[in-house]
Structures are given as C-alpha cells and as structure tokens.
C-alpha cells in the first residue's frame, strides 16, 4: 500500500481537483492522508465531504504549525510501505502511482523520481525534465552523490534544486525513512523538502529515474518573483547550515564545489529580494541588510575560494561586488533589474 500525504493550508480553490486526482488512481491500494493545518477558508469542509464518500481517506485536523509538522504528522499516521507527497494546489496523473510503484519494484530501487508538468494560471504547460541532469535511468549508490550535488547547486542551472529537490515528484520507502530517523525539520522556514530529500538520498542504495511527466505543478511566478519575502535571509542561512551538517559526513568532498554554486546563487537571490517593494523610508535598512548578507562567514568563506576566471560578463561583476562588499552597487543593480522586470510584466 502507498500512503499519499497532502498538507493543506487555505487551498479550498484547488483542493477538490487534488483529491479527485488521487482517488482516481489506477493503483487502488492506497490511503490518502489529508492534513488540515488550521485552514481559515473552506478547506476542512472539502475534506469532510470526501471522507464521507471514500473510506481510503484519513483526516488530521490541527492548529496551524507549518507544512513540516503537517508532513511529519502524516508520516506518523501512514500505514503504507510506500510514501508519496502531493501539494494541495497541485494534482497528479491518474497513473502516477501505478507507473512509479511498478518502476520501483521492477528495478528494485529505493526511490523513484519522475518528470512533471509546470502549469500556469492560463493552463500553459511546460515539461520539466531531469534527463539532462541525471542521464542514466538506473542510478547506483555511487552515482547518487551526483544527484545530491546537482540538487544543492548545478553548474549552470540556478534552479536545479527546484527541478530536482522536491519531494512530490517521487515515491519513497517508509522503512528507509523510519530506519534512518528522517523527518521534516520544523525549525526551517523554507527548503524543508530539499533537506528531507538529501537525507533520504544519502540513505538509498539505488534510485530509478522515470522519464515520464506524472505530476502537475501549479506554478505562479508572480507570487515568487515580484513579492518581497520577509525572513528570507534567516531562512536561507539556516537551510544552508543544515545542508552542510548533513553533507559534512560524505566520503567525497565534491559537494563543496557544487555548494559554492549554491552560495553564489542564493546570495544573489537574497540581495535581489532586498530590492523589491522598496519604500524611501526603508531604503537604508535594505542596504544594511545587503551588507549583512555579504558579511556572513559562510558566504565570505566560499567567495574567498572562488576562481573569478571561470565567471564572465555580468556574473563576474556581481561576484566581484560581493567579494569587495559593494552593497550600494549591488542594491542599485538589482533594483534596476527588478524594476525592469516589473515593467515588462516578468
């Protein structure tokens, strides 16, 4: 049996579509665990409606404690030998778990990862594949490190962790989760699924890559790229620290080269965030936050060891500005970039 865990917080608009897609699976030996995380809309009523009609559904109704705690509660309740995760505003193909579980069994794998569709509000679909990153379908224990390295920081793809580091595009074995004490870190405000996946992959003997899109990810770029994210700095610093703690026990040190890419990318992301929704009254505060970002020990350490010769154009300039702590220049540059994107509607 597979236990499918859906954390829910104010997703009334999309929840029915999500639940129906899971209940309509061709793989019927499943339990659906709905975890209502203190929703203030009609999400709970939607859950109750489906519970009355299908005995495969279980409901956990709790106060709002965050998505990590919701998923942990779901794992604690799960009775299936296999685990799947679906976000409440997304949905799955009706053969998702049939095909994924078949691939897991046939290939004697500990984890199956599949491709997905990125779907916009206007229903435009973009195939998101990892074929150019993973390559082989059968991935041995020695090759799993390559996946982890690409998750934390691919060479050229700034969004590799988004493409690979999500838990809803795969099937897990509960025995491996339990044996290794893997859970979602409730202290993290972001990237909790990324850290969970890294811990799980480090515990795997083999992985199978199923190059078929089986998941529909509800993508809203405006909610991410234009809005100022409060608490982003603390969240990223905490996540990076946790990743280092997990990977520091690795036999190979290759991850450090990839983590260098991650440090650069998230540093740029944090700086860019400080130039969004800026008011004159908060201008100095935002510049001081950029100073705080580029003075972090972790960032200074990796920037110091970077080879500037491998960077070109704008990226090389940005790296130098970060290295030389040019906070005002960084603010002006990203403020112009974000303003231009807003004008173009990007």
C-alpha positions as CSV (number, residue, x, y, z in Angstrom):
1,X,0.0,0.0,0.0
2,X,1.1,3.6,-0.7
3,X,0.2,6.4,1.7
4,X,-0.2,9.7,0.0
5,X,0.2,12.7,2.3
6,X,-1.4,16.1,1.4
7,X,-0.6,19.0,3.7
8,X,-3.4,21.6,3.4
9,X,-3.5,25.3,4.3
10,X,-6.2,27.5,2.7
11,X,-6.3,25.7,-0.6
12,X,-10.1,25.5,-0.9
13,X,-9.9,26.7,-4.5
14,X,-7.7,23.8,-5.7
15,X,-8.2,21.1,-3.1
16,X,-11.1,19.1,-4.8
17,X,-9.1,18.8,-8.0
18,X,-6.1,17.5,-6.0
19,X,-8.2,14.9,-4.0
20,X,-10.1,13.6,-7.1
21,X,-6.8,13.1,-9.0
22,X,-5.5,10.9,-6.1
23,X,-8.7,8.9,-5.6
24,X,-8.9,8.2,-9.4
25,X,-5.5,6.5,-9.4
26,X,-5.3,3.2,-11.4
27,X,-3.3,2.0,-8.4
28,X,-6.1,1.5,-5.9
29,X,-4.2,0.1,-2.9
30,X,-3.7,3.5,-1.3
31,X,-4.6,5.6,1.7
32,X,-5.0,9.4,1.4
33,X,-3.9,11.3,4.4
34,X,-5.2,14.9,4.4
35,X,-3.6,17.1,7.0
36,X,-5.5,20.3,7.5
37,X,-3.1,22.8,9.0
38,X,-5.5,25.2,10.6
39,X,-7.0,26.5,7.4
40,X,-9.3,29.5,7.7
41,X,-11.1,29.0,4.4
42,X,-13.4,26.1,3.4
43,X,-10.6,23.5,3.0
44,X,-11.8,21.5,6.0
45,X,-15.4,21.3,4.6
46,X,-13.9,20.0,1.3
47,X,-12.0,17.3,3.2
48,X,-15.1,16.2,5.2
49,X,-17.1,15.9,2.0
50,X,-14.7,13.4,0.5
51,X,-14.2,11.5,3.8
52,X,-17.9,10.6,3.8
53,X,-17.7,9.1,0.3
54,X,-14.4,7.2,0.4
55,X,-13.0,5.1,3.3
56,X,-9.5,5.3,2.0
57,X,-9.2,8.9,3.3
58,X,-7.9,9.8,6.7
59,X,-8.0,13.3,8.2
60,X,-5.7,15.1,10.6
61,X,-7.2,18.4,11.7
62,X,-4.8,20.6,13.7
63,X,-3.9,24.1,14.6
64,X,-1.5,25.9,12.2
65,X,2.0,24.6,12.9
66,X,3.5,24.7,9.4
67,X,4.0,22.3,6.4
68,X,6.9,20.4,8.0
69,X,4.9,19.4,11.1
70,X,1.9,18.5,8.8
71,X,4.0,16.2,6.7
72,X,5.6,14.6,9.9
73,X,2.1,14.0,11.3
74,X,1.1,12.4,8.0
75,X,4.2,10.1,8.2
76,X,3.4,9.1,11.7
77,X,-0.1,8.1,10.7
78,X,0.9,6.4,7.4
79,X,0.3,2.6,7.2
80,X,1.7,2.1,3.7
81,X,5.1,0.6,3.0
82,X,5.5,3.3,0.3
83,X,5.0,7.1,0.7
84,X,4.0,9.8,-1.7
85,X,3.5,13.5,-1.3
86,X,1.2,15.8,-3.2
87,X,0.7,19.5,-2.5
88,X,-2.9,20.6,-2.1
89,X,-2.8,23.1,-5.1
90,X,-1.3,20.5,-7.4
91,X,-2.6,17.3,-9.0
92,X,-1.4,14.0,-10.4
93,X,-1.9,11.9,-13.5
94,X,-4.3,9.0,-12.9
95,X,-1.5,6.5,-13.5
96,X,1.2,8.3,-11.4
97,X,1.5,5.8,-8.6
98,X,0.8,2.8,-10.8
99,X,3.8,3.6,-13.0
100,X,6.0,4.9,-10.3
101,X,5.5,1.9,-8.0
102,X,5.9,-0.5,-10.9
103,X,9.2,1.1,-11.8
104,X,10.3,0.9,-8.1
105,X,9.5,-2.8,-7.9
106,X,10.9,-3.9,-11.3
107,X,14.1,-2.1,-10.8
108,X,14.5,-2.9,-7.1
109,X,15.0,0.8,-6.4
110,X,14.8,2.6,-3.0
111,X,13.4,5.8,-4.7
112,X,11.7,6.6,-8.0
113,X,11.9,10.1,-9.4
114,X,9.7,11.2,-12.3
115,X,9.2,14.3,-14.5
116,X,6.4,16.8,-14.2
117,X,4.4,19.5,-15.9
118,X,4.6,23.1,-14.8
119,X,1.2,24.6,-15.3
120,X,0.4,28.4,-15.2
121,X,-2.9,30.1,-14.5
122,X,-3.6,30.3,-18.2
123,X,-3.1,26.5,-18.4
124,X,0.2,26.8,-20.3
125,X,2.2,23.6,-19.7
126,X,6.0,23.3,-19.7
127,X,7.6,19.9,-19.4
128,X,10.2,19.8,-16.5
129,X,12.6,17.0,-17.1
130,X,15.8,15.9,-15.4
131,X,17.1,13.8,-18.3
132,X,19.9,16.3,-18.9
133,X,20.9,16.3,-15.3
134,X,20.5,12.7,-14.3
135,X,21.2,11.0,-17.6
136,X,21.0,7.3,-16.7
137,X,17.7,5.7,-15.6
138,X,19.3,3.2,-13.2
139,X,21.3,5.1,-10.6
140,X,23.6,3.2,-8.3
141,X,24.7,4.2,-4.8
142,X,27.9,5.7,-6.1
143,X,26.0,7.9,-8.6
144,X,23.5,9.2,-6.1
145,X,26.1,11.7,-4.9
146,X,25.9,13.3,-8.4
147,X,22.1,13.8,-7.9
148,X,22.7,15.4,-4.5
149,X,25.4,17.6,-5.9
150,X,23.1,18.8,-8.7
151,X,20.3,19.4,-6.1
152,X,22.4,21.7,-4.0
153,X,23.9,23.6,-6.9
154,X,24.2,22.5,-10.5
155,X,27.0,24.1,-12.5
156,X,24.9,26.2,-14.8
157,X,21.3,25.8,-13.7
158,X,20.5,28.2,-10.9
159,X,17.1,26.5,-10.4
160,X,18.4,22.9,-10.2
161,X,17.3,22.5,-6.6
162,X,13.8,23.4,-7.7
163,X,13.9,21.0,-10.6
164,X,15.3,18.1,-8.6
165,X,14.9,19.0,-4.9
166,X,11.1,18.4,-4.4
167,X,9.5,15.6,-2.6
168,X,6.3,15.5,-4.6
169,X,7.9,14.0,-7.8
170,X,8.8,10.6,-6.3
171,X,7.9,7.6,-4.3
172,X,9.7,6.8,-1.0
173,X,10.1,3.7,1.1
174,X,8.8,4.2,4.6
175,X,11.2,1.6,6.0
176,X,14.2,3.7,4.9
177,X,12.6,6.8,6.4
178,X,12.0,5.1,9.8
179,X,15.3,3.3,9.9
180,X,17.3,6.4,9.4
181,X,15.1,8.7,11.5
182,X,14.4,11.0,8.6
183,X,11.8,13.7,9.2
184,X,11.0,17.3,8.1
185,X,12.9,19.9,10.1
186,X,10.2,22.1,11.7
187,X,12.8,24.8,12.5
188,X,13.2,25.6,8.8
189,X,11.0,28.2,7.2
190,X,12.0,27.1,3.7
191,X,13.7,24.3,1.9
192,X,12.5,21.6,4.4
193,X,11.6,19.3,1.5
194,X,15.0,19.8,-0.1
195,X,16.8,18.8,3.2
196,X,14.4,15.8,3.6
197,X,15.3,14.6,0.1
198,X,19.0,15.0,0.6
199,X,18.8,12.9,3.8
200,X,16.8,10.3,2.1
201,X,19.0,10.0,-0.9
202,X,22.1,9.6,1.3
203,X,20.3,6.6,2.8
204,X,19.4,5.0,-0.6
205,X,21.2,2.1,-2.3
206,X,19.7,2.8,-5.7
207,X,17.4,5.3,-7.5
208,X,15.4,4.9,-10.7
209,X,14.6,7.8,-13.0
210,X,11.3,7.5,-14.8
211,X,11.4,10.0,-17.6
212,X,7.6,10.5,-17.9
213,X,5.7,13.6,-16.6
214,X,3.3,12.3,-13.9
215,X,2.7,15.4,-11.8
216,X,1.1,18.8,-12.4
217,X,2.7,21.6,-10.5
218,X,0.6,24.7,-10.2
219,X,3.1,27.4,-11.0
220,X,2.5,31.1,-10.1
221,X,5.7,33.0,-10.9
222,X,4.3,36.4,-9.8
223,X,3.9,35.2,-6.2
224,X,7.6,34.4,-6.0
225,X,9.5,36.8,-8.2
226,X,7.8,40.1,-7.5
227,X,6.9,40.0,-3.9
228,X,9.3,40.8,-1.0
229,X,9.9,37.7,1.1
230,X,10.2,38.6,4.8
231,X,12.6,36.4,6.7
232,X,14.3,35.1,3.6
233,X,17.8,35.8,4.9
234,X,17.4,33.8,8.1
235,X,15.6,31.0,6.3
236,X,18.3,30.5,3.7
237,X,21.2,30.8,6.2
238,X,19.5,28.2,8.4
239,X,18.9,25.9,5.4
240,X,22.4,26.1,4.1
241,X,23.8,25.4,7.6
242,X,21.6,22.3,7.8
243,X,22.7,21.1,4.4
244,X,26.4,21.5,5.4
245,X,25.7,19.5,8.6
246,X,24.2,16.6,6.5
247,X,26.9,16.6,3.8
248,X,29.9,17.1,6.0
249,X,29.9,13.3,6.7
250,X,30.1,12.4,3.0
251,X,33.0,10.3,1.8
252,X,33.6,12.6,-1.1
253,X,34.2,16.3,-0.9
254,X,32.8,17.0,-4.4
255,X,29.7,18.5,-2.8
256,X,31.8,21.6,-1.8
257,X,32.3,22.6,-5.4
258,X,28.6,22.4,-6.0
259,X,27.8,24.2,-2.7
260,X,29.9,27.0,-3.9
261,X,27.5,27.5,-6.8
262,X,24.6,27.4,-4.3
263,X,26.2,30.0,-2.1
264,X,26.6,32.4,-5.0
265,X,23.1,31.8,-6.4
266,X,21.3,32.2,-3.1
267,X,23.4,35.2,-2.2
268,X,22.3,36.9,-5.4
269,X,18.7,35.8,-4.7
270,X,18.8,37.3,-1.2
271,X,20.3,40.5,-2.4
272,X,17.7,40.8,-5.2
273,X,14.9,40.2,-2.7
274,X,16.1,43.3,-0.7
275,X,15.4,45.5,-3.7
276,X,11.7,44.5,-4.1
277,X,8.8,46.7,-2.8
278,X,11.3,49.3,-1.5
279,X,10.0,52.4,0.2
280,X,12.1,55.5,0.7
281,X,11.7,55.1,4.5
282,X,13.2,51.6,4.3
283,X,16.0,52.3,1.8
284,X,18.8,52.5,4.3
285,X,17.5,49.4,6.1
286,X,17.5,47.4,2.9
287,X,21.1,48.4,2.0
288,X,22.2,47.4,5.5
289,X,20.6,44.0,5.1
290,X,22.6,43.5,1.9
291,X,25.7,44.4,4.0
292,X,24.6,41.8,6.5
293,X,24.2,39.2,3.7
294,X,27.6,39.6,2.1
295,X,29.3,39.7,5.5
296,X,28.1,36.2,6.5
297,X,31.0,33.9,7.4
298,X,29.7,31.1,5.2
299,X,29.5,33.5,2.2
300,X,32.8,35.1,2.8
301,X,34.5,31.7,3.0
302,X,33.2,30.4,-0.3
303,X,33.6,33.7,-2.1
304,X,37.2,33.9,-1.0
305,X,37.9,30.5,-2.5
306,X,36.1,31.2,-5.8
307,X,38.1,31.3,-9.0
308,X,37.0,34.5,-10.7
309,X,38.4,33.4,-14.0
310,X,35.5,30.9,-14.5
311,X,32.9,33.7,-14.5
312,X,32.2,36.1,-17.3
313,X,30.2,39.2,-18.0
314,X,27.6,40.4,-15.5
315,X,28.1,37.3,-13.3
316,X,31.8,38.1,-12.9
317,X,31.0,41.7,-11.9
318,X,28.4,40.6,-9.4
319,X,30.9,38.1,-7.8
320,X,33.5,40.9,-7.5
321,X,31.0,43.3,-6.0
322,X,30.0,40.7,-3.4
323,X,33.7,39.9,-2.7
324,X,34.5,43.6,-2.3
325,X,31.3,44.2,-0.3
326,X,29.9,46.8,-2.6
327,X,26.4,46.8,-1.1
328,X,25.2,50.1,-2.6
329,X,26.2,49.0,-6.2
330,X,24.5,45.6,-5.6
331,X,21.4,47.4,-4.4
332,X,21.2,49.7,-7.4
333,X,21.9,46.9,-9.9
334,X,19.2,44.6,-8.7
335,X,16.7,47.4,-8.1
336,X,17.1,48.3,-11.8
337,X,16.8,44.7,-12.9
338,X,13.6,44.1,-10.8
339,X,12.1,47.4,-11.8
340,X,12.6,46.5,-15.5
341,X,11.1,43.1,-15.0
342,X,8.0,44.6,-13.3
343,X,7.6,47.0,-16.2
344,X,7.8,44.1,-18.7
345,X,5.4,42.0,-16.5
346,X,8.0,39.3,-16.0
